[in-house]
């Protein structure tokens, strides 16, 4: 006697569901931040999806919308014991529908990149996770905490990203346990970065800076000598690669930044470390 497969029900996830998604991501070795959830949901509370069978979570994806032109896909996960049954692609399709006509970006693991191409994504550049115990130097001058006036940092971030993201940043920069620092030279912001606790070790992201000197100053303030840290570095920025290797970090896994279409121009040369693999 044959048994029909159990039905997969896909619905929007709530912030209360985030620990499940974070746990799956941690099991994959992605080292999610311990307090990422509220900031992620602050940007787009409707952009997270869970597939359930008999009420039990089995699959996830996020498609977070930024404005009318851009979205970012992440958290694409299926419980290991239920892979290969179509639950992942069904959840993927439900999530992508949330983006509508927007260009969608993602940071895809190597094993999935061919599948992403079949869904219309095209390669832009590689991102490499660097980790290790920092061989830091004394921080340079001009490093200050990001204060309550977030406007200068929000404006700086806008130039470094394919979309504005004030709701996300207002949470990311002020979350308890996050350290947000800016470099200010002659009264002008020349870069900023955030360090946050992770599942396995602290992570830096973003790290945006005008110059390699600005990036080094921020990195050394965010990753003092002798402390472990991880950062996701675009391989297209040789100054970023030189910085992290000079501080003793070594490469681990890589992903590919991919897009379904055109994105607005942004200052890619200022990107020394992306914010997160989940939200770009």
Secondary structure by P-SEA (a helix, b strand, c coil): ccccccbbbbccccccaaaaaaaaaaaacccccccaaaaaaaaccccbbbbbcccccccccccccccccbbbbccccccccccccaaaaaaaaaaaaaacccccccccccccaaaaaaabbbbcbbbbbbbccccccccccccccccccaaaaaaaaaaacccccaaaaaaaaccccbbbbbbbccccccccbbbbbcccbbbbcccccccaaaaaaaaaaaccccccbbbbbccccaaaaaaaaaabbbbcbbbbbccccccccccccccccccccccc
